[in-house]
Amino acid sequence: MTVRRAATAAVCGVFLLAGCSSGFGSDSSAKQESTGKQHLTVMIGSSGDAETNAVKAAASAWEKKTGNTVTVTPAQNIDQQLGQALAGGKPPDVFYVGSSVFANYAKGNSLYAYGDKLPSKADFSPALRESFSYNGKFVCAPKDSSTLALAINTDMWKKAGLTEADYPTSWDDLEKTATKLTKGKVSGLVVDSSYNELGAFMRQAGGWVTNADQSKVTADSAANVKALTYVKKLLKAGVLKFPKQVDTGWGGEALGTGKAAMTIEGNWLTGAMSTDYPKVGYKVVPLPQGPAGKGTLSFSTCWGIANKSAHHEAALSLVEAFTAAEQQVTFAKAYGVLPSRTSALATFEKEAPQDKVFADGTTFAQGPVTLPGFTKVLTQFDSDLAGLATADPQKILSDLQRNGEQVLAGGN
């Protein structure tokens, strides 16, 4: 569930101030070690033992191949610990960088821009490369990806007299099925209040927070108003609830504990359900289309290499091993992510048909906003969305527009 947690907007707080400063990390003149055996440190934001062990196994294979050594450390709080390490001038050589904080670190010159040096560069989708590009440079390789889909409790579905023919393909369908499935303590649909999930409705309506190249804020649009107005309608009718309203931490927990008949989550749901709720039957289907057609969101993390590392060459070699197509498929099977390389994704789809819906979404998914300093804007947007049931969608989006434009105008 790493991606689910990472998808929550990170605040550029006290431990990230240095990483958000335009001058931080500008000294990239660390003396490089290019000969002899080298020792690398890797910091990851792990979802659990499966992910930690998978990364350690991959590192061990690289050690045997190169003669170098690697220490892999799973962080308790990757943003905080990495921020401290960068601020202290002694960062790990390689580390996870979530899309929510990538631009802050890139602007601060904390990251070694190696993406364009990768022989496999073209095998990463344009959308994923864009998520980890800054000032025209492909900075770091996406380690995996995730998209959103609709998960349905099959037992509740059948008991409501619904069949496969009733899987919702439109907003009207979703409203009707959510209404029919809402009964007693069961909510028809539980969705997180963050833009990282509700934003899918914005895309389905034809809107988004920014334009394609993120040069302009486009929050205050008729399409976005239509999307939030629709969500508000479901909230007021009581057929859509946020996780807190049903005393759960996220949609997967609501689905697994029988408090939700449907939820919108990413492919991290697969591993969580098999581990925590193995007896609960569920089906994953594409998100319903909106007025403008299909729409889902994508999330990713890249393999960052510290600008201040003295092991750029060895670190790049390690990242190439981590992002090899075969290795990506191994990672995907181990801890529930999608390979970020197109060739690896094609292999994974054949070997993990249950994740095909998520994989299909990568072809049209909207990537996150990755503008420096925008995390605080999105944090406020999430806060406003939590009160959507009694708020004015137009006011929420106007505030987002104003706050976003201030960040763009200020250049931070």
N, C-alpha and C positions, 0 to 999 in steps of 0.2 A: 504493500500500500504506500510505498515511497512516493509515487507520483501523486496520489491523492493528497498527501500531506504537503508535498512540494507545490501543488497547484494553488494552495492557499497563498495569497499575496504576502510577500515578505516585506516587512517595514525596514527602511533604511535607518536603523536605530543606532544606539551607542556603539555597538560592536562593529557596525558596518560603515561608520562615518568615514573612516580612512579609505575604505574601498570605494566610497561614493565621491570622494574628493577628486577633482580633476588632476591633482598633482600626485596623488598617491601611487606608488609603484612605478613612477616614471623612470627610476634608475634601473634599467634593464641590462646593466653592464656587468652582471655577475660573471666572474671568471668561469668559463666553461671547461668541464672535464670531458675530454673526448677519447682518452686512452685509459687502459687499465680497467679493472673490475669496479663497478659503481654500485652504490646502494641508494635505492629510491624509496621515498615514503609516499604512500597513497592514502588519502582520506576520503571515505565514502559516507553518504547518508543512507544507511542500510535499512531495508524494510524488515529484516530479521535474519535468522541464521542461514536460511536458504540463499539469500543474496550475498551475505558475507562470505559464506563458504565457496560460492561460485566464483566470486572475484578472487579469492585467495587461491583457488585451484588454477585459474587462468594465469595469475601472477607466478605461481610455482612453475607452470609449464614454460613461461617466458624465461624464468631464472635458469632452468635446465638448458634451454636453447642458447642463452647468451652468456651465462656464467656470472651475470649480475645478480644482486639480491634485492628483495622488495619487502617492505613492511606495510601491510594493509591495516588501517585503523578505522573501524566503524565509529562515526561521531554520534554523540548523544543529541547534539543540536548542530547540524552541519553549518548553518548560516552563522551562528554565534562563534563556534570554534574556528571556523575558517576565517571569519572576520578578525578574530583576535590574532590568529597566526599571521595574517597579512599585515595587520597593523604593527605587529611586533617585528616584522622584517624577516621572519623565519617560517615561511609557509611550507606546506608539504609540496613535493615536486608535482604530483598529479592529484586531482581532486574533482569531485562532482560540483558542477555549477548549474543550478536550476535556471530556467528561462526567466523567472521573476526577478533574479538579481544579476543576471548576466551583463546587462547593459551598464549597471553601476560599476562592476569590476572592470569591464572593457574600457569604459571612459576613464577610470582611474589608472589604466595601463598596468593593471595587476596581472593580466593574462598574456602569455606568449602566443602570438597569432601564428598558428601552424597549419590551419585548415587547408590553405591553398597548396601546401606541400604534400598533402596526402594523395597517393596514387589512386585511392578509391574515392576521391572527392565527388566525382560525377554519380556515384552509386547512392549518394544521399539525396533524398528528394529536395527539390528547390525550396519547398516550404520549410523544411528542417534546416537547410543551410541558411536560409534567411533569418530564422530564429536565433542563430548563433553567428551572425555577421554584424560587424560594426565598422562604420566609415568605409564601406565597400570591401572590407576584408572578411573572409570566412575564417573566424577565429579558432573555433574548437569543434571537434567532431561530436555529433549527437550520439549518445550511448544507446538510446532506445527511444521509443515513443509510445504514446497512449492516446486513444480517442474515446469519445463518449457514445453510449448506446442505451437502449431501453431494456431493462431486465424485468421479467415477469415471473411471479410465483405461479407455477403451473397448476398446483392443487387449487389455489384460490380462483384461478382462471376457469377451471373446469366446473367448480362448484357454483360459479356465477352463470353457468350455462353458456360460456364463451368457447369458441373453437379457434383453430389457427386462422380461419378466415376473418376473425375479428381483430387480429393484430392491428393496432392503430397505424394508419399510414398518413393521417392528416391531423391537424389541430382539433378539428371537430371530432374525429374518431377518438383522440386521446381524452378529450373532455367527457365523451359519452362512456368510455370504458372506465375512466377514473371514477365517474359518478356511480356506475353500477357496482364497482368493486369496493366502494366506501361503505362500510357497514360495521356498526358497533365500535370496537376499538381498532379496527383496521382502516387505514387510510388508503385510498385508491392509488395515490402517487406521493412519494416522498422524494424531494429534491433539495440539495444543499442550496442555501441562500446566496452563495458566492456567484460572482460573474463567471467564474470558471465552469459553472454548470448552467446557470440561467442564461448565460451569454449564447448558448446554443439556439435559444429561441430568437435572439437578436439576429443571428446569422440566417435562420430559417425565414425571417421576415425581410431579409435583404439588407440588414444594417450591421454595424459593428462600431467599436469604440473609435477607431482611426481609419483612415484610408489605407490602401494597399501598401504604400511605402512608408507609412507612419509619419508622414510629413504634415498631416492635418488631422485635427480631432473632429470626428464625425458623430459624436454621441447624441447630439440634440437633433435627431432626424425623425421623420414620420414613421419610418420602418421600426426604429428602436422603441418609439412610443407604442406602436401597435403590439410589439412583442411583450413589453412589460405590462401593458393593459390586459393582455390575454392571461398572463401569469397571475396578475392581481385578481382577475375574475375567478380563476380556479381556487385561489387562496380564500377569497371571500365566501365561495360556495362550500369550502371545507373539504374539497376533494383532492387538494394538493396541500401538503404540509411540509414544513422544514423539519429536519431531524430533531432539533431541540423540542419541537412541539409534541413529538411522540417519544420523548425521553431516550433518544439515541444519539450517538456521535456522528453518524454518517448514514448515507442511504443503504449501504450494504448491510449494516447492522439492523436497520429497520426492516429490510427484506428478510434477513436471516432469522430475526426474532418474531416474524409474523405480524409486525406492526404496519407493514406496507405491502400492498399487492404488487406495486410496480415502483421502480426507482430508475433514475438516470445516473449511471456511473461509468467509469472507465474500465479497461481490461484488467486493472488490478483487482477488480471484483472477483474474477475467476479463482485466484489463489486464496483470497479471503473466505470465499464461500466453501471451498473444498476443505480448508483447514478448520474454520470456526463453525460452519453450518453444513456438514457433509450430508445430512439427511434431508435438507430442504431442496426440493426440485424447482428449477427455474429455467427460463428460456431467454436468451438474449436476441433481440431483434433490432433492426435499424431505428433510429429516431424518426418520429413522424415528420413529414415534410410540412413546411409552413407556406405562407402566401408566396414566397419567392423560391420555394423548392427545398432541396436538401440542405442540411446544415449540421455540423458537429464541430467540436473543438479538439485540438491536439495539444499534447503536453510532452515536454522532453527535458532531458538533462544532458549536459555535454561533459566530456572529459577535459577539464581545464588543466593547463600546464602553467605553473607559476613563472612570471617573467623573471623573478629573482632566483629561480632554481639554477643551480650550476650544472644541471644534467639535461639540457634541452634535447640533445641528440638521443640519449638513452630513453628519456621520457617519451619522446615521439615514437620510438621503437615499441615501447610498452603499449602506448595507445593504439598503435597499428595492430598489435596482437589482440588487444581488448575489442577492437572493432572489426576484426576479421569476420567474414560472413559466417563461417562455421561456428565461431565463438559466439556471435550474436544470437544464433539459433539456440545454442546451449544455454546462454543467459535467459533467453525468453522462456524456455521450458522450465528453467530452474525457479524463476520468481515472478512470472506473470507480467511480462512486458512484451512489446512488439519490437522486432528488430528495426533499426533505423535505416539500414541499407536495403535498397529495393530488391537486390538479388536474394538477400537473406530472408526478407519478408515473403517472397514467393515460395521459398522452401518451407518456411514456418507455416504458411497457410495450408500446405499439403499435409504437414505432420500434426497440426493442431486445428482441425476443422471447427472446433467449438469457438475459436477466436476469429473466425473468418469475418464476422460482422464488424468487429473492431478494425481488422486489417483493411477491409473495404473502405472504411471511413477515412483512411489516410489520404485517399485520392482527392478529397474535397474538403478536408478539415481546415478550420481557421486556426492559425497559430496564435500564441499569446502576444500581448502588447509588451514590447521589449525596449522601451524608451528609458534613458537614464532619469532617475528621480520619479518615475511614474508609479512606483510601488505605493507611495503614500496616497496618491490619487485613487488608485484601485482599492486600497484598504478602506478609504472613505466611501467609495462606491459600494463595496460589500456591506459596510455598516448601514448604508441607506437602503440597500436591497432587503436587509433583514426586517425592515419595517414596511415593506411594500404593501402589505395587506391593507394598511390604513393611510398610505402615503399617495402622493400625486406622481405618477410615472413621469410626466413632463417636467416636474420640479426636480426629481432625482436626476434626470438626464441633463437638464440645464445646468445643474450644479457640477455634474461630471464634465460637461463641456467647458465651463468656466475654469474649473480646477486644472483640467488637462491643458487648456490653452495657456494658462499661467506658467505651467512647467515648460511647455514648448518655447514660449516667449523668453523665459529666463535661461533656457539652455541647460537646465539641471533637473 
